[in-house]
Every structure is written in structure tokens, then in C-alpha cells.
Amino acid sequence: MTGIVNTAGVDEAGRGPLAGEVYAAAVILNPNAPINGLRDSKKLSAKRRTDLSVEIKEKALAWAISFASVEEIDDLNILNATMLAMTRAIEALNVFPEIVLVDGNKAPILDKVNVRTIVKGDQKEPSISAASIIAKVARDERLIVLDELYPDWGFRSHKGYGTKAHIEAIKNFGVTPLHRKTFEPIKSMKLT
């Protein structure tokens, strides 16, 4: 798929956590401005992700980040909310993509755009890797801000994932508006 100028890579960040929005990004790389080190965001250090995120935004032909809210996640379910966030990111691009490559085996349904899924696409396709990186950085930055609003829950460290410390914080302090009420173990705690 490389070599097609208007190929948008799309990926998400934050499907699994118990709290926070699910983010998605779409990136159309510039073939004349290569970026070294693109790979699955989970395989990069936080500093390297941040550095690459800046470089991607500077060099890409187009990029966009969007999200689906916690309320949308609870109303639609996480898969549909993820598809909504992806659609929003694609539609926010200021360059129309000829093709959209989505990480995973599910993709949003889009009119007038050829959409393909690639399992482990964030490891195989540079544009998807770029989307993975900027989505992850944006979501992590959001959780750091939310940590300042809700310091007792430790969002800065666990980013909303169901770590032991996070579960203990929920047991001790209850749920916040950031928590996904339809997700286990929150749902089974009956704290809402």
C-alpha cells in the first residue's frame, strides 16, 4: 500500500482502559519526508513516542486526532465508539484519502473511500504506526490532565487501565465521571 500518496493510516488508543475517552488518529504520510523509527506505539518509550508525534505532525501531509466520550462508550459499546472516533478522525483530515488502512480486523464504514483492515497494521504499515503514535500521545496527555482533576485515582501512572492500584482507588474513592460504567469490574462493583 505504500507509494499511494493519499493513503491514510488509522489506529486507536484506549480501547481497554476502565476510564477515559477512546482516541483515534488518521495520518497521511508525505513520501518525500520520511520519518525514521515508526512502529507500534506500545513498543516505544514515552519520550520516543512524544518526539515522533511532533515529527509526524510536522512532516505528514495531513493528520487528525479525535475521540469518543465516556458517555458514547457506555451508550454505544467500545467497538462502536472506537469506530465513531476513527470516522471523526478520518473526516477531520484536510486532505481527502484515496484509501484508508485501519489497524485490526474491524473498520468504520465510509462512503466514497476504499477502507481496508490490516491485523497488526501498526507493526506493518508506517501510516498506521504514525496514527498509533499520535493517538497514544494525545490520550496519555489527556489522562495526565485528568489526573490533576482527580489526583486520588492515579490516572497519570496507569492511564485508566485496570491495574491493581486503579482498582484499589475505585474501591476506596468510588468512580468518577471518567469511568466507563459498562466495563467490568466497575459494573460488578455497583458503585455507580
Sine and cosine of phi, psi and omega as CSV:
sin_phi,cos_phi,sin_psi,cos_psi,sin_omega,cos_omega
0.00,0.00,-0.26,0.96,0.01,-1.00
-0.93,0.36,0.44,-0.90,-0.02,-1.00
0.98,-0.18,-0.33,0.94,0.10,-0.99
-0.99,0.11,0.89,-0.46,-0.15,-0.99
-0.84,0.54,-0.75,0.66,-0.09,-1.00
-0.99,-0.15,0.83,0.55,0.12,-0.99
-0.99,-0.14,0.88,-0.48,0.02,-1.00
-0.99,-0.14,0.81,-0.59,0.16,-0.99
-1.00,-0.02,0.64,-0.77,-0.05,-1.00
-0.73,-0.68,0.70,-0.71,0.08,-1.00
-0.49,-0.87,0.22,-0.98,-0.01,-1.00
-0.87,-0.49,0.24,-0.97,0.13,-0.99
-0.62,-0.78,0.77,-0.64,0.11,-0.99
0.99,-0.15,0.52,0.86,0.08,-1.00
-0.96,0.28,-0.58,0.81,-0.15,-0.99
-1.00,0.04,-0.36,0.93,-0.06,-1.00
-0.89,0.46,0.29,-0.96,0.04,-1.00
-1.00,0.05,-0.19,0.98,-0.08,-1.00
-0.56,-0.83,0.43,-0.91,0.07,-1.00
1.00,-0.03,0.27,-0.96,0.00,-1.00
-0.94,0.33,0.34,-0.94,0.19,-0.98
-0.99,-0.14,0.77,-0.63,-0.04,-1.00
-0.97,-0.24,0.44,-0.90,0.12,-0.99
-0.61,-0.79,0.48,-0.88,0.05,-1.00
-0.69,-0.72,0.46,-0.89,0.10,-1.00
-0.78,-0.62,0.71,-0.71,-0.05,-1.00
-0.69,-0.73,0.75,-0.66,0.18,-0.98
-0.94,-0.34,0.95,-0.32,-0.02,-1.00
-0.96,0.27,0.43,-0.90,0.08,-1.00
-1.00,-0.10,0.91,-0.42,-0.02,-1.00
-0.89,0.45,-0.30,0.95,0.01,-1.00
-1.00,-0.05,0.05,1.00,0.02,-1.00
-0.68,-0.73,0.96,0.29,-0.06,-1.00
-0.90,0.44,0.47,-0.88,0.02,-1.00
-0.84,-0.55,0.87,-0.49,0.00,-1.00
-0.99,0.14,0.60,-0.80,0.13,-0.99
1.00,-0.06,0.16,0.99,0.03,-1.00
-0.93,0.37,0.78,-0.63,0.07,-1.00
-0.30,-0.95,0.01,-1.00,0.03,-1.00
-0.78,0.62,0.80,-0.60,-0.08,-1.00
-0.85,0.53,-0.50,0.87,-0.03,-1.00
-0.94,0.34,-0.25,0.97,-0.01,-1.00
-0.99,-0.14,0.18,0.98,-0.01,-1.00
-0.89,-0.46,0.48,-0.88,0.11,-0.99
-0.94,0.34,0.34,-0.94,0.01,-1.00
-0.86,0.52,-0.66,0.75,0.01,-1.00
-0.91,0.42,-0.70,0.72,-0.01,-1.00
-0.90,0.43,-0.64,0.77,0.07,-1.00
-0.86,0.51,-0.72,0.70,-0.02,-1.00
-0.89,0.46,-0.71,0.71,0.02,-1.00
-0.88,0.48,-0.71,0.71,0.01,-1.00
-0.91,0.40,-0.59,0.81,0.02,-1.00
-0.86,0.51,-0.69,0.72,0.04,-1.00
-0.89,0.47,-0.72,0.69,-0.02,-1.00
-0.90,0.43,-0.66,0.75,0.03,-1.00
-0.86,0.51,-0.73,0.68,-0.03,-1.00
-0.91,0.42,-0.52,0.85,0.02,-1.00
-0.97,0.25,-0.60,0.80,-0.17,-0.99
-0.98,-0.20,-0.37,0.93,-0.07,-1.00
-0.91,0.41,0.48,-0.88,0.13,-0.99
-0.92,0.40,-0.59,0.81,0.03,-1.00
-0.35,-0.94,0.50,-0.86,0.10,-1.00
-0.44,-0.90,0.46,-0.89,0.05,-1.00
-0.43,-0.90,0.54,-0.84,0.04,-1.00
-0.81,-0.59,0.67,-0.75,0.06,-1.00
-0.60,-0.80,0.00,-1.00,0.03,-1.00
-0.43,-0.90,0.24,-0.97,0.20,-0.98
-0.90,-0.44,0.67,-0.74,-0.10,-1.00
-0.95,0.30,0.24,-0.97,0.08,-1.00
-0.86,0.50,-0.65,0.76,0.03,-1.00
-0.89,0.46,-0.67,0.74,0.03,-1.00
-0.91,0.41,-0.62,0.79,0.05,-1.00
-0.87,0.49,-0.74,0.68,-0.02,-1.00
-0.93,0.37,-0.56,0.83,-0.01,-1.00
-0.98,0.21,-0.65,0.76,-0.15,-0.99
-0.99,-0.15,-0.40,0.92,-0.19,-0.98
1.00,-0.02,0.34,-0.94,-0.15,-0.99
-0.92,0.40,-0.60,0.80,0.01,-1.00
-0.89,0.45,-0.77,0.64,-0.02,-1.00
-0.91,0.41,-0.58,0.81,0.06,-1.00
-0.91,0.41,-0.61,0.79,0.05,-1.00
-0.90,0.44,-0.69,0.72,0.03,-1.00
-0.88,0.47,-0.61,0.79,0.04,-1.00
-0.90,0.44,-0.71,0.70,0.03,-1.00
-0.88,0.47,-0.66,0.75,0.03,-1.00
-0.89,0.45,-0.71,0.71,0.02,-1.00
-0.87,0.50,-0.70,0.72,0.02,-1.00
-0.87,0.49,-0.67,0.74,0.00,-1.00
-0.91,0.42,-0.70,0.71,0.01,-1.00
-0.88,0.47,-0.71,0.70,-0.02,-1.00
-0.92,0.39,-0.38,0.93,0.00,-1.00
-0.99,0.12,-0.17,0.99,0.03,-1.00
-0.88,0.47,0.64,-0.77,0.03,-1.00
-1.00,-0.02,0.07,1.00,0.12,-0.99
-0.81,-0.58,0.78,-0.63,-0.03,-1.00
-0.96,0.28,0.82,-0.57,0.01,-1.00
-0.98,0.18,0.66,-0.75,0.09,-1.00
-0.97,0.23,-0.52,0.85,0.01,-1.00
-0.57,-0.82,0.55,-0.84,0.04,-1.00
-0.86,-0.51,0.81,-0.58,0.04,-1.00
-0.95,-0.32,0.85,-0.52,-0.09,-1.00
-0.92,-0.39,0.73,-0.68,0.07,-1.00
-0.92,0.39,0.71,-0.70,0.07,-1.00
0.96,-0.27,-0.33,-0.94,-0.04,-1.00
-0.89,-0.46,0.14,0.99,0.05,-1.00
-0.78,-0.62,0.59,-0.81,0.00,-1.00
-0.60,-0.80,0.45,-0.89,0.09,-1.00
-0.93,0.38,0.46,-0.89,0.06,-1.00
-1.00,0.00,0.86,-0.52,-0.04,-1.00
-0.83,-0.56,0.62,-0.79,0.09,-1.00
-0.98,0.18,0.62,-0.79,0.16,-0.99
0.89,0.45,0.32,0.95,0.04,-1.00
-0.71,-0.70,0.71,-0.70,0.08,-1.00
-0.98,0.17,0.90,-0.44,-0.05,-1.00
-0.92,-0.40,0.74,-0.67,0.05,-1.00
-0.76,-0.65,0.58,-0.82,0.08,-1.00
-0.98,-0.19,0.53,-0.85,0.06,-1.00
-0.69,-0.72,0.93,-0.38,0.06,-1.00
-0.91,0.42,0.75,-0.67,-0.10,-1.00
0.85,0.52,0.56,0.83,-0.01,-1.00
-0.88,0.47,-0.47,0.88,0.02,-1.00
-0.93,0.37,-0.21,0.98,0.07,-1.00
-0.98,-0.19,-0.21,0.98,-0.14,-0.99
-0.91,-0.42,-0.50,0.86,-0.16,-0.99
-0.85,-0.52,0.89,-0.46,-0.07,-1.00
-0.82,0.57,-0.61,0.79,-0.02,-1.00
-0.92,0.39,-0.57,0.82,0.06,-1.00
-0.95,0.33,-0.65,0.76,0.07,-1.00
-0.85,0.53,-0.69,0.73,0.01,-1.00
-0.88,0.47,-0.68,0.73,0.03,-1.00
-0.90,0.44,-0.66,0.75,0.04,-1.00
-0.84,0.54,-0.69,0.73,-0.06,-1.00
-0.92,0.38,-0.77,0.63,-0.08,-1.00
-0.95,0.32,-0.50,0.87,0.08,-1.00
-0.92,0.40,-0.70,0.72,-0.01,-1.00
-0.90,0.44,-0.69,0.72,0.00,-1.00
-0.90,0.44,-0.69,0.72,0.00,-1.00
-0.89,0.46,-0.69,0.72,-0.01,-1.00
-0.92,0.39,-0.68,0.73,0.02,-1.00
-0.88,0.48,-0.65,0.76,0.03,-1.00
-0.89,0.46,-0.63,0.77,0.03,-1.00
-0.89,0.46,-0.67,0.74,-0.02,-1.00
-0.93,0.36,-0.48,0.88,0.07,-1.00
-0.93,0.37,-0.65,0.76,0.07,-1.00
-0.89,0.45,-0.69,0.72,-0.01,-1.00
-0.91,0.41,-0.50,0.87,0.06,-1.00
-0.88,0.48,-0.57,0.82,0.03,-1.00
-0.94,0.35,-0.54,0.84,0.02,-1.00
-0.98,0.21,-0.53,0.85,-0.05,-1.00
-0.76,-0.65,0.93,0.36,-0.14,-0.99
-0.91,0.42,-0.42,0.91,-0.06,-1.00
-0.95,0.32,-0.28,0.96,-0.09,-1.00
-1.00,-0.06,-0.23,0.97,0.09,-1.00
0.96,0.28,0.50,0.87,-0.04,-1.00
-0.86,0.52,-0.51,0.86,0.01,-1.00
-0.85,0.52,-0.62,0.79,-0.08,-1.00
-1.00,0.05,-0.69,0.73,-0.09,-1.00
-0.98,-0.20,-0.13,0.99,0.05,-1.00
0.83,0.56,0.46,0.89,0.07,-1.00
1.00,-0.04,-0.11,0.99,0.01,-1.00
-0.94,0.33,0.35,-0.94,-0.10,-0.99
-0.99,0.15,0.83,0.56,0.03,-1.00
-0.95,0.30,0.23,-0.97,0.04,-1.00
-0.86,0.52,-0.69,0.72,-0.01,-1.00
-0.89,0.45,-0.63,0.78,0.00,-1.00
-0.93,0.38,-0.69,0.72,0.03,-1.00
-0.87,0.49,-0.67,0.75,0.03,-1.00
-0.89,0.45,-0.65,0.76,0.02,-1.00
-0.89,0.45,-0.65,0.76,0.04,-1.00
-0.89,0.45,-0.69,0.73,0.02,-1.00
-0.89,0.46,-0.62,0.78,-0.05,-1.00
-0.99,0.17,-0.60,0.80,-0.15,-0.99
-0.88,-0.47,-0.10,1.00,-0.03,-1.00
1.00,0.08,-0.19,-0.98,0.00,-1.00
-0.99,-0.15,0.39,-0.92,0.07,-1.00
-0.95,-0.31,0.11,-0.99,0.12,-0.99
-0.90,0.43,-0.22,0.98,0.01,-1.00
-0.99,0.16,-0.29,0.96,-0.11,-0.99
-0.99,0.15,0.63,-0.77,0.00,-1.00
-0.99,0.13,0.97,-0.24,-0.15,-0.99
-0.92,0.40,-0.37,0.93,-0.01,-1.00
-1.00,0.01,-0.03,1.00,-0.04,-1.00
-1.00,-0.02,0.65,-0.76,0.20,-0.98
-0.97,0.24,0.60,-0.80,0.13,0.99
-1.00,-0.02,0.03,1.00,-0.02,-1.00
-0.87,0.50,-0.71,0.70,-0.02,-1.00
-0.84,0.54,-0.69,0.72,-0.05,-1.00
-0.97,0.23,-0.30,0.95,0.04,-1.00
-0.96,0.27,-0.34,0.94,0.00,-1.00
0.81,0.59,0.71,0.71,-0.01,-1.00
-0.99,-0.12,-0.11,0.99,-0.10,-0.99
-1.00,0.01,0.00,0.00,0.00,0.00
